[in-house]
Amino acid sequence: MPSPSDALSALEPDHGPDAGPEPLAGTVLPARSRETPFAADVPASPSGTDVERALSPAARVRVADGFAATTGRAYARDWTAFTTWCTTHGRTPLPATAETLAEYVTHLAATPTRTGTPPAPSTVERALACIQSRHKLAGLAADARPARLALRSYRRQRADAGQRTRKAPPAELDILRRMLDATAPDTLAGLRDRAALVLGFALMGRRSELTALNIADITLTGDGLEVFIGRSKTDQDAIGETVPLPYGSHTETCPVRVVQAWIAALAEQEVTSGPLLRGVDRHGHLTGTVGAAGKAVKRMSGHGLNLLVRRAAVRAGLPNAETFSAHSLRAGGATAAAKAGAPVSAIARHGRWSEKSPVVHGYIRTADKWRDNPMRGVGL
């Protein structure tokens, strides 16, 4: 078994913003645009003389920007892969026939990812959703019924083969404590890591929400912290929401004390505004400050947050540490709340899920399957 130091050295460095879902092997990726990567795929006027149906370049950018940033990047990759496949096989991507969509789903199911593993059904589902969305933007219909039957067959094939979709394990409270114990609270990186871990757990935060936080989004009140989430997956209109975090019972896991300690450390570095979670170089300097090595990137990326969580899991010696990610914190917080008896509505509201979301009900079932197990007390 490799040592924690070996496992840590195997982790790739943070190369910048989150790259989104794993593309399939052989996919030709478009040049990335930070602002509107899907803009090139929003249709312009169907004819040069049809003024009523024309979209100006500015309007096309606005429409494309309506997609979440990560969705836009993923859809841009998926659309490029689809159009490339259509060109290779002599098919028309727009409008695509039902047979073309079914053939493409079959192709994706047989094409390994860059890691050499079969694609997850959710990856194929996302590609199909991209194609349907592109047709809808162009005012065209896409018959995806045969393609979805092919996808259903692929799901059954994987299930029959015993293949499961890999999920990040939840970092429940005991795991969170072990991860925190493996950080160094007397260093900038350690204080940053502790703040990220505890915030992710207590907020049930998505990594996009955590990395978007600014110092100004944190307000200390008499009851605890109020954390302003400017935009989330379920708030694409960016109305924003303030999430309250009460004081904890233990100093090392109290979100109020841990986050305040990190903000105080930033203030000592004369940083009192801007991103809350920032990079720290190997010399202990904040990125973007004088003397820091590497790129002058201040805000931590989603990929960097994943690495932070994984490194903490490796240092803590957790089983399957390489499978932990930022989502482990979100799942851990929700599972812990369910085990503590919090109602579904409260968990959904706190974690910014729809109350009908199958995801949040999955966390409830995880807690209930042991608490309400019918085999308890039967005398086995």
GUDOKE-168699 format. One record per residue (C-alpha): x, y, z; residue number from 0; residue in three letters. Coordinates in steps of 0.05 Angstrom, whole numbers. Example, Ala and Ser with C-alpha at 12.3 -4.5 7.8 and 13.67 -1.06 7.14 Angstrom:
<pts>
@east = 246; north = -90; up = 156; num = 0; residuo = ALA $
@east = 273; north = -21; up = 143; num = 1; residuo = SER $
</pts>
This chain:
<pts>
@east = 0; north = 0; up = 0; num = 0; residuo = MET $
@east = 29; north = 68; up = -18; num = 1; residuo = PRO $
@east = 45; north = 115; up = 38; num = 2; residuo = SER $
@east = 6; north = 181; up = 47; num = 3; residuo = PRO $
@east = 66; north = 218; up = 20; num = 4; residuo = SER $
@east = 68; north = 174; up = -42; num = 5; residuo = ASP $
@east = -6; north = 185; up = -53; num = 6; residuo = ALA $
@east = 2; north = 259; up = -45; num = 7; residuo = LEU $
@east = 59; north = 263; up = -94; num = 8; residuo = SER $
@east = 15; north = 227; up = -145; num = 9; residuo = ALA $
@east = -37; north = 282; up = -143; num = 10; residuo = LEU $
@east = -32; north = 329; up = -202; num = 11; residuo = GLU $
@east = -22; north = 403; up = -188; num = 12; residuo = PRO $
@east = -78; north = 453; up = -195; num = 13; residuo = ASP $
@east = -76; north = 479; up = -266; num = 14; residuo = HIS $
@east = -131; north = 530; up = -258; num = 15; residuo = GLY $
@east = -206; north = 534; up = -264; num = 16; residuo = PRO $
@east = -247; north = 471; up = -259; num = 17; residuo = ASP $
@east = -247; north = 435; up = -325; num = 18; residuo = ALA $
@east = -316; north = 404; up = -315; num = 19; residuo = GLY $
@east = -336; north = 332; up = -330; num = 20; residuo = PRO $
@east = -286; north = 285; up = -362; num = 21; residuo = GLU $
@east = -288; north = 289; up = -438; num = 22; residuo = PRO $
@east = -288; north = 226; up = -480; num = 23; residuo = LEU $
@east = -224; north = 201; up = -513; num = 24; residuo = ALA $
@east = -213; north = 232; up = -581; num = 25; residuo = GLY $
@east = -257; north = 292; up = -566; num = 26; residuo = THR $
@east = -233; north = 355; up = -601; num = 27; residuo = VAL $
@east = -240; north = 410; up = -550; num = 28; residuo = LEU $
@east = -255; north = 482; up = -570; num = 29; residuo = PRO $
@east = -215; north = 540; up = -545; num = 30; residuo = ALA $
@east = -240; north = 557; up = -475; num = 31; residuo = ARG $
@east = -273; north = 623; up = -462; num = 32; residuo = SER $
@east = -282; north = 644; up = -390; num = 33; residuo = ARG $
@east = -342; north = 688; up = -406; num = 34; residuo = GLU $
@east = -389; north = 653; up = -454; num = 35; residuo = THR $
@east = -361; north = 587; up = -481; num = 36; residuo = PRO $
@east = -429; north = 569; up = -511; num = 37; residuo = PHE $
@east = -438; north = 635; up = -548; num = 38; residuo = ALA $
@east = -413; north = 608; up = -614; num = 39; residuo = ALA $
@east = -468; north = 555; up = -612; num = 40; residuo = ASP $
@east = -526; north = 604; up = -602; num = 41; residuo = VAL $
@east = -558; north = 612; up = -671; num = 42; residuo = PRO $
@east = -557; north = 679; up = -706; num = 43; residuo = ALA $
@east = -610; north = 700; up = -756; num = 44; residuo = SER $
@east = -637; north = 642; up = -798; num = 45; residuo = PRO $
@east = -630; north = 687; up = -859; num = 46; residuo = SER $
@east = -595; north = 752; up = -872; num = 47; residuo = GLY $
@east = -660; north = 789; up = -888; num = 48; residuo = THR $
@east = -704; north = 763; up = -831; num = 49; residuo = ASP $
@east = -698; north = 820; up = -782; num = 50; residuo = VAL $
@east = -752; north = 795; up = -735; num = 51; residuo = GLU $
@east = -713; north = 730; up = -723; num = 52; residuo = ARG $
@east = -643; north = 760; up = -721; num = 53; residuo = ALA $
@east = -598; north = 758; up = -660; num = 54; residuo = LEU $
@east = -543; north = 810; up = -655; num = 55; residuo = SER $
@east = -474; north = 787; up = -630; num = 56; residuo = PRO $
@east = -488; north = 822; up = -564; num = 57; residuo = ALA $
@east = -554; north = 786; up = -556; num = 58; residuo = ALA $
@east = -522; north = 719; up = -573; num = 59; residuo = ARG $
@east = -471; north = 730; up = -518; num = 60; residuo = VAL $
@east = -526; north = 747; up = -468; num = 61; residuo = ARG $
@east = -566; north = 684; up = -486; num = 62; residuo = VAL $
@east = -504; north = 640; up = -480; num = 63; residuo = ALA $
@east = -486; north = 672; up = -414; num = 64; residuo = ASP $
@east = -553; north = 649; up = -387; num = 65; residuo = GLY $
@east = -522; north = 580; up = -380; num = 66; residuo = PHE $
@east = -483; north = 565; up = -318; num = 67; residuo = ALA $
@east = -408; north = 572; up = -332; num = 68; residuo = ALA $
@east = -393; north = 499; up = -321; num = 69; residuo = THR $
@east = -453; north = 478; up = -362; num = 70; residuo = THR $
@east = -431; north = 523; up = -419; num = 71; residuo = GLY $
@east = -361; north = 494; up = -420; num = 72; residuo = ARG $
@east = -386; north = 422; up = -418; num = 73; residuo = ALA $
@east = -439; north = 435; up = -472; num = 74; residuo = TYR $
@east = -387; north = 469; up = -517; num = 75; residuo = ALA $
@east = -343; north = 407; up = -512; num = 76; residuo = ARG $
@east = -402; north = 360; up = -523; num = 77; residuo = ASP $
@east = -427; north = 399; up = -584; num = 78; residuo = TRP $
@east = -358; north = 400; up = -616; num = 79; residuo = THR $
@east = -351; north = 325; up = -605; num = 80; residuo = ALA $
@east = -420; north = 312; up = -636; num = 81; residuo = PHE $
@east = -409; north = 356; up = -697; num = 82; residuo = THR $
@east = -341; north = 324; up = -708; num = 83; residuo = THR $
@east = -372; north = 255; up = -705; num = 84; residuo = TRP $
@east = -427; north = 276; up = -753; num = 85; residuo = CYS $
@east = -376; north = 302; up = -803; num = 86; residuo = THR $
@east = -336; north = 237; up = -799; num = 87; residuo = THR $
@east = -397; north = 194; up = -810; num = 88; residuo = HIS $
@east = -432; north = 238; up = -862; num = 89; residuo = GLY $
@east = -490; north = 257; up = -818; num = 90; residuo = ARG $
@east = -524; north = 324; up = -806; num = 91; residuo = THR $
@east = -517; north = 352; up = -735; num = 92; residuo = PRO $
@east = -572; north = 405; up = -741; num = 93; residuo = LEU $
@east = -625; north = 383; up = -748; num = 94; residuo = PRO $
@east = -605; north = 313; up = -727; num = 95; residuo = ALA $
@east = -651; north = 254; up = -742; num = 96; residuo = THR $
@east = -674; north = 206; up = -688; num = 97; residuo = ALA $
@east = -630; north = 153; up = -720; num = 98; residuo = GLU $
@east = -569; north = 198; up = -716; num = 99; residuo = THR $
@east = -581; north = 210; up = -642; num = 100; residuo = LEU $
@east = -589; north = 136; up = -628; num = 101; residuo = ALA $
@east = -526; north = 120; up = -667; num = 102; residuo = GLU $
@east = -487; north = 174; up = -629; num = 103; residuo = TYR $
@east = -510; north = 148; up = -561; num = 104; residuo = VAL $
@east = -487; north = 78; up = -582; num = 105; residuo = THR $
@east = -421; north = 108; up = -603; num = 106; residuo = HIS $
@east = -411; north = 144; up = -537; num = 107; residuo = LEU $
@east = -427; north = 82; up = -497; num = 108; residuo = ALA $
@east = -372; north = 44; up = -534; num = 109; residuo = ALA $
@east = -320; north = 100; up = -530; num = 110; residuo = THR $
@east = -275; north = 99; up = -468; num = 111; residuo = PRO $
@east = -258; north = 163; up = -431; num = 112; residuo = THR $
@east = -187; north = 190; up = -427; num = 113; residuo = ARG $
@east = -176; north = 146; up = -366; num = 114; residuo = THR $
@east = -192; north = 85; up = -407; num = 115; residuo = GLY $
@east = -257; north = 69; up = -370; num = 116; residuo = THR $
@east = -327; north = 66; up = -400; num = 117; residuo = PRO $
@east = -365; north = 132; up = -395; num = 118; residuo = PRO $
@east = -415; north = 139; up = -339; num = 119; residuo = ALA $
@east = -487; north = 140; up = -363; num = 120; residuo = PRO $
@east = -492; north = 211; up = -336; num = 121; residuo = SER $
@east = -437; north = 232; up = -385; num = 122; residuo = THR $
@east = -477; north = 204; up = -444; num = 123; residuo = VAL $
@east = -540; north = 236; up = -415; num = 124; residuo = GLU $
@east = -506; north = 304; up = -413; num = 125; residuo = ARG $
@east = -483; north = 298; up = -485; num = 126; residuo = ALA $
@east = -554; north = 281; up = -507; num = 127; residuo = LEU $
@east = -582; north = 339; up = -467; num = 128; residuo = ALA $
@east = -532; north = 385; up = -500; num = 129; residuo = CYS $
@east = -555; north = 365; up = -570; num = 130; residuo = ILE $
@east = -628; north = 373; up = -551; num = 131; residuo = GLN $
@east = -613; north = 442; up = -520; num = 132; residuo = SER $
@east = -577; north = 463; up = -584; num = 133; residuo = ARG $
@east = -637; north = 443; up = -626; num = 134; residuo = HIS $
@east = -684; north = 480; up = -579; num = 135; residuo = LYS $
@east = -642; north = 544; up = -585; num = 136; residuo = LEU $
@east = -647; north = 538; up = -660; num = 137; residuo = ALA $
@east = -722; north = 529; up = -657; num = 138; residuo = GLY $
@east = -717; north = 457; up = -681; num = 139; residuo = LEU $
@east = -745; north = 392; up = -654; num = 140; residuo = ALA $
@east = -701; north = 333; up = -637; num = 141; residuo = ALA $
@east = -733; north = 264; up = -629; num = 142; residuo = ASP $
@east = -690; north = 232; up = -575; num = 143; residuo = ALA $
@east = -736; north = 174; up = -559; num = 144; residuo = ARG $
@east = -694; north = 120; up = -595; num = 145; residuo = PRO $
@east = -631; north = 151; up = -565; num = 146; residuo = ALA $
@east = -659; north = 147; up = -495; num = 147; residuo = ARG $
@east = -679; north = 75; up = -505; num = 148; residuo = LEU $
@east = -607; north = 61; up = -526; num = 149; residuo = ALA $
@east = -583; north = 97; up = -463; num = 150; residuo = LEU $
@east = -630; north = 55; up = -421; num = 151; residuo = ARG $
@east = -600; north = -7; up = -452; num = 152; residuo = SER $
@east = -530; north = 19; up = -434; num = 153; residuo = TYR $
@east = -551; north = 30; up = -361; num = 154; residuo = ARG $
@east = -578; north = -41; up = -358; num = 155; residuo = ARG $
@east = -514; north = -69; up = -389; num = 156; residuo = GLN $
@east = -472; north = -34; up = -336; num = 157; residuo = ARG $
@east = -517; north = -58; up = -281; num = 158; residuo = ALA $
@east = -515; north = -130; up = -306; num = 159; residuo = ASP $
@east = -439; north = -125; up = -308; num = 160; residuo = ALA $
@east = -437; north = -102; up = -236; num = 161; residuo = GLY $
@east = -412; north = -33; up = -254; num = 162; residuo = GLN $
@east = -432; north = 24; up = -209; num = 163; residuo = ARG $
@east = -428; north = 98; up = -219; num = 164; residuo = THR $
@east = -372; north = 122; up = -174; num = 165; residuo = ARG $
@east = -394; north = 173; up = -123; num = 166; residuo = LYS $
@east = -351; north = 214; up = -77; num = 167; residuo = ALA $
@east = -359; north = 184; up = -7; num = 168; residuo = PRO $
@east = -392; north = 230; up = 44; num = 169; residuo = PRO $
@east = -344; north = 262; up = 93; num = 170; residuo = ALA $
@east = -387; north = 250; up = 155; num = 171; residuo = GLU $
@east = -370; north = 282; up = 221; num = 172; residuo = LEU $
@east = -319; north = 230; up = 244; num = 173; residuo = ASP $
@east = -284; north = 234; up = 177; num = 174; residuo = ILE $
@east = -285; north = 310; up = 178; num = 175; residuo = LEU $
@east = -251; north = 309; up = 246; num = 176; residuo = ARG $
@east = -197; north = 263; up = 221; num = 177; residuo = ARG $
@east = -185; north = 308; up = 161; num = 178; residuo = MET $
@east = -181; north = 369; up = 206; num = 179; residuo = LEU $
@east = -133; north = 334; up = 253; num = 180; residuo = ASP $
@east = -87; north = 322; up = 193; num = 181; residuo = ALA $
@east = -81; north = 397; up = 178; num = 182; residuo = THR $
@east = -32; north = 445; up = 209; num = 183; residuo = ALA $
@east = -70; north = 500; up = 245; num = 184; residuo = PRO $
@east = -7; north = 542; up = 254; num = 185; residuo = ASP $
@east = 4; north = 553; up = 179; num = 186; residuo = THR $
@east = -33; north = 594; up = 127; num = 187; residuo = LEU $
@east = -47; north = 532; up = 85; num = 188; residuo = ALA $
@east = -72; north = 495; up = 145; num = 189; residuo = GLY $
@east = -119; north = 551; up = 167; num = 190; residuo = LEU $
@east = -144; north = 557; up = 95; num = 191; residuo = ARG $
@east = -155; north = 482; up = 90; num = 192; residuo = ASP $
@east = -193; north = 480; up = 156; num = 193; residuo = ARG $
@east = -238; north = 537; up = 135; num = 194; residuo = ALA $
@east = -253; north = 504; up = 68; num = 195; residuo = ALA $
@east = -268; north = 436; up = 99; num = 196; residuo = LEU $
@east = -313; north = 462; up = 155; num = 197; residuo = VAL $
@east = -349; north = 512; up = 109; num = 198; residuo = LEU $
@east = -362; north = 459; up = 56; num = 199; residuo = GLY $
@east = -391; north = 412; up = 109; num = 200; residuo = PHE $
@east = -432; north = 464; up = 148; num = 201; residuo = ALA $
@east = -458; north = 500; up = 86; num = 202; residuo = LEU $
@east = -470; north = 434; up = 49; num = 203; residuo = MET $
@east = -436; north = 476; up = -4; num = 204; residuo = GLY $
@east = -425; north = 461; up = -77; num = 205; residuo = ARG $
@east = -353; north = 474; up = -98; num = 206; residuo = ARG $
@east = -375; north = 529; up = -145; num = 207; residuo = SER $
@east = -409; north = 564; up = -86; num = 208; residuo = GLU $
@east = -348; north = 556; up = -41; num = 209; residuo = LEU $
@east = -297; north = 581; up = -91; num = 210; residuo = THR $
@east = -341; north = 641; up = -108; num = 211; residuo = ALA $
@east = -344; north = 665; up = -36; num = 212; residuo = LEU $
@east = -313; north = 732; up = -20; num = 213; residuo = ASN $
@east = -292; north = 758; up = 48; num = 214; residuo = ILE $
@east = -349; north = 808; up = 44; num = 215; residuo = ALA $
@east = -398; north = 750; up = 39; num = 216; residuo = ASP $
@east = -383; north = 730; up = 111; num = 217; residuo = ILE $
@east = -419; north = 768; up = 167; num = 218; residuo = THR $
@east = -410; north = 754; up = 241; num = 219; residuo = LEU $
@east = -473; north = 761; up = 283; num = 220; residuo = THR $
@east = -490; north = 746; up = 355; num = 221; residuo = GLY $
@east = -517; north = 678; up = 334; num = 222; residuo = ASP $
@east = -462; north = 657; up = 287; num = 223; residuo = GLY $
@east = -442; north = 669; up = 215; num = 224; residuo = LEU $
@east = -486; north = 692; up = 158; num = 225; residuo = GLU $
@east = -457; north = 669; up = 91; num = 226; residuo = VAL $
@east = -483; north = 701; up = 28; num = 227; residuo = PHE $
@east = -487; north = 654; up = -32; num = 228; residuo = ILE $
@east = -491; north = 700; up = -92; num = 229; residuo = GLY $
@east = -509; north = 647; up = -143; num = 230; residuo = ARG $
@east = -519; north = 572; up = -142; num = 231; residuo = SER $
@east = -542; north = 516; up = -187; num = 232; residuo = LYS $
@east = -614; north = 525; up = -164; num = 233; residuo = THR $
@east = -609; north = 601; up = -168; num = 234; residuo = ASP $
@east = -587; north = 615; up = -239; num = 235; residuo = GLN $
@east = -620; north = 684; up = -237; num = 236; residuo = ASP $
@east = -569; north = 703; up = -182; num = 237; residuo = ALA $
@east = -621; north = 727; up = -133; num = 238; residuo = ILE $
@east = -575; north = 704; up = -77; num = 239; residuo = GLY $
@east = -588; north = 672; up = -10; num = 240; residuo = GLU $
@east = -560; north = 682; up = 61; num = 241; residuo = THR $
@east = -545; north = 617; up = 97; num = 242; residuo = VAL $
@east = -539; north = 620; up = 174; num = 243; residuo = PRO $
@east = -486; north = 579; up = 208; num = 244; residuo = LEU $
@east = -493; north = 574; up = 284; num = 245; residuo = PRO $
@east = -435; north = 565; up = 333; num = 246; residuo = TYR $
@east = -412; north = 493; up = 340; num = 247; residuo = GLY $
@east = -401; north = 454; up = 404; num = 248; residuo = SER $
@east = -328; north = 439; up = 390; num = 249; residuo = HIS $
@east = -275; north = 491; up = 375; num = 250; residuo = THR $
@east = -241; north = 451; up = 320; num = 251; residuo = GLU $
@east = -305; north = 441; up = 280; num = 252; residuo = THR $
@east = -342; north = 505; up = 297; num = 253; residuo = CYS $
@east = -353; north = 541; up = 230; num = 254; residuo = PRO $
@east = -355; north = 609; up = 265; num = 255; residuo = VAL $
@east = -288; north = 602; up = 300; num = 256; residuo = ARG $
@east = -253; north = 566; up = 242; num = 257; residuo = VAL $
@east = -274; north = 616; up = 189; num = 258; residuo = VAL $
@east = -259; north = 676; up = 235; num = 259; residuo = GLN $
@east = -189; north = 648; up = 247; num = 260; residuo = ALA $
@east = -177; north = 645; up = 172; num = 261; residuo = TRP $
@east = -203; north = 715; up = 160; num = 262; residuo = ILE $
@east = -158; north = 740; up = 217; num = 263; residuo = ALA $
@east = -99; north = 706; up = 184; num = 264; residuo = ALA $
@east = -115; north = 740; up = 118; num = 265; residuo = LEU $
@east = -119; north = 807; up = 154; num = 266; residuo = ALA $
@east = -50; north = 796; up = 181; num = 267; residuo = GLU $
@east = -28; north = 790; up = 108; num = 268; residuo = GLN $
@east = -63; north = 856; up = 95; num = 269; residuo = GLU $
@east = -118; north = 821; up = 56; num = 270; residuo = VAL $
@east = -186; north = 846; up = 77; num = 271; residuo = THR $
@east = -227; north = 840; up = 13; num = 272; residuo = SER $
@east = -234; north = 795; up = -48; num = 273; residuo = GLY $
@east = -236; north = 719; up = -51; num = 274; residuo = PRO $
@east = -243; north = 682; up = 15; num = 275; residuo = LEU $
@east = -210; north = 617; up = -7; num = 276; residuo = LEU $
@east = -143; north = 631; up = -39; num = 277; residuo = ARG $
@east = -82; north = 593; up = -62; num = 278; residuo = GLY $
@east = -21; north = 586; up = -16; num = 279; residuo = VAL $
@east = 46; north = 569; up = -49; num = 280; residuo = ASP $
@east = 95; north = 518; up = -22; num = 281; residuo = ARG $
@east = 132; north = 572; up = 15; num = 282; residuo = HIS $
@east = 69; north = 592; up = 54; num = 283; residuo = GLY $
@east = 55; north = 656; up = 14; num = 284; residuo = HIS $
@east = -15; north = 675; up = -10; num = 285; residuo = LEU $
@east = -19; north = 673; up = -86; num = 286; residuo = THR $
@east = -25; north = 742; up = -116; num = 287; residuo = GLY $
@east = 16; north = 774; up = -61; num = 288; residuo = THR $
@east = 88; north = 799; up = -62; num = 289; residuo = VAL $
@east = 137; north = 742; up = -58; num = 290; residuo = GLY $
@east = 88; north = 688; up = -78; num = 291; residuo = ALA $
@east = 112; north = 637; up = -128; num = 292; residuo = ALA $
@east = 75; north = 617; up = -192; num = 293; residuo = GLY $
@east = 15; north = 648; up = -223; num = 294; residuo = LYS $
@east = -17; north = 709; up = -192; num = 295; residuo = ALA $
@east = -84; north = 673; up = -185; num = 296; residuo = VAL $
@east = -119; north = 694; up = -121; num = 297; residuo = LYS $
@east = -184; north = 655; up = -121; num = 298; residuo = ARG $
@east = -181; north = 580; up = -111; num = 299; residuo = MET $
@east = -210; north = 540; up = -169; num = 300; residuo = SER $
@east = -260; north = 484; up = -165; num = 301; residuo = GLY $
@east = -205; north = 435; up = -185; num = 302; residuo = HIS $
@east = -160; north = 464; up = -131; num = 303; residuo = GLY $
@east = -215; north = 454; up = -79; num = 304; residuo = LEU $
@east = -222; north = 381; up = -100; num = 305; residuo = ASN $
@east = -147; north = 372; up = -91; num = 306; residuo = LEU $
@east = -150; north = 405; up = -23; num = 307; residuo = LEU $
@east = -203; north = 355; up = 1; num = 308; residuo = VAL $
@east = -167; north = 296; up = -29; num = 309; residuo = ARG $
@east = -100; north = 316; up = 2; num = 310; residuo = ARG $
@east = -133; north = 322; up = 70; num = 311; residuo = ALA $
@east = -163; north = 253; up = 61; num = 312; residuo = ALA $
@east = -95; north = 224; up = 42; num = 313; residuo = VAL $
@east = -61; north = 257; up = 102; num = 314; residuo = ARG $
@east = -115; north = 230; up = 148; num = 315; residuo = ALA $
@east = -102; north = 159; up = 121; num = 316; residuo = GLY $
@east = -174; north = 149; up = 100; num = 317; residuo = LEU $
@east = -193; north = 87; up = 60; num = 318; residuo = PRO $
@east = -200; north = 103; up = -14; num = 319; residuo = ASN $
@east = -175; north = 173; up = -1; num = 320; residuo = ALA $
@east = -166; north = 186; up = -75; num = 321; residuo = GLU $
@east = -242; north = 183; up = -85; num = 322; residuo = THR $
@east = -256; north = 242; up = -39; num = 323; residuo = PHE $
@east = -274; north = 309; up = -70; num = 324; residuo = SER $
@east = -307; north = 374; up = -51; num = 325; residuo = ALA $
@east = -374; north = 340; up = -60; num = 326; residuo = HIS $
@east = -356; north = 295; up = -1; num = 327; residuo = SER $
@east = -364; north = 355; up = 45; num = 328; residuo = LEU $
@east = -433; north = 372; up = 17; num = 329; residuo = ARG $
@east = -456; north = 299; up = 22; num = 330; residuo = ALA $
@east = -426; north = 293; up = 91; num = 331; residuo = GLY $
@east = -462; north = 353; up = 118; num = 332; residuo = GLY $
@east = -529; north = 331; up = 90; num = 333; residuo = ALA $
@east = -520; north = 259; up = 116; num = 334; residuo = THR $
@east = -500; north = 284; up = 185; num = 335; residuo = ALA $
@east = -561; north = 329; up = 188; num = 336; residuo = ALA $
@east = -606; north = 272; up = 167; num = 337; residuo = ALA $
@east = -577; north = 226; up = 221; num = 338; residuo = LYS $
@east = -589; north = 281; up = 272; num = 339; residuo = ALA $
@east = -662; north = 281; up = 253; num = 340; residuo = GLY $
@east = -667; north = 345; up = 213; num = 341; residuo = ALA $
@east = -729; north = 346; up = 168; num = 342; residuo = PRO $
@east = -722; north = 340; up = 93; num = 343; residuo = VAL $
@east = -748; north = 411; up = 83; num = 344; residuo = SER $
@east = -694; north = 440; up = 128; num = 345; residuo = ALA $
@east = -638; north = 401; up = 95; num = 346; residuo = ILE $
@east = -662; north = 420; up = 26; num = 347; residuo = ALA $
@east = -668; north = 493; up = 43; num = 348; residuo = ARG $
@east = -600; north = 496; up = 77; num = 349; residuo = HIS $
@east = -565; north = 459; up = 21; num = 350; residuo = GLY $
@east = -602; north = 496; up = -34; num = 351; residuo = ARG $
@east = -635; north = 434; up = -63; num = 352; residuo = TRP $
@east = -706; north = 428; up = -88; num = 353; residuo = SER $
@east = -746; north = 393; up = -34; num = 354; residuo = GLU $
@east = -766; north = 341; up = -86; num = 355; residuo = LYS $
@east = -694; north = 329; up = -107; num = 356; residuo = SER $
@east = -677; north = 254; up = -108; num = 357; residuo = PRO $
@east = -607; north = 272; up = -85; num = 358; residuo = VAL $
@east = -629; north = 301; up = -18; num = 359; residuo = VAL $
@east = -677; north = 243; up = -8; num = 360; residuo = HIS $
@east = -618; north = 197; up = -20; num = 361; residuo = GLY $
@east = -582; north = 227; up = 40; num = 362; residuo = TYR $
@east = -645; north = 217; up = 82; num = 363; residuo = ILE $
@east = -649; north = 144; up = 61; num = 364; residuo = ARG $
@east = -576; north = 134; up = 78; num = 365; residuo = THR $
@east = -591; north = 156; up = 149; num = 366; residuo = ALA $
@east = -658; north = 121; up = 155; num = 367; residuo = ASP $
@east = -635; north = 54; up = 130; num = 368; residuo = LYS $
@east = -598; north = 42; up = 196; num = 369; residuo = TRP $
@east = -641; north = 84; up = 243; num = 370; residuo = ARG $
@east = -706; north = 53; up = 219; num = 371; residuo = ASP $
@east = -680; north = -15; up = 198; num = 372; residuo = ASN $
@east = -737; north = -66; up = 204; num = 373; residuo = PRO $
@east = -688; north = -119; up = 227; num = 374; residuo = MET $
@east = -671; north = -81; up = 291; num = 375; residuo = ARG $
@east = -699; north = -115; up = 352; num = 376; residuo = GLY $
@east = -723; north = -179; up = 317; num = 377; residuo = VAL $
@east = -678; north = -222; up = 360; num = 378; residuo = GLY $
@east = -623; north = -241; up = 311; num = 379; residuo = LEU $
</pts>
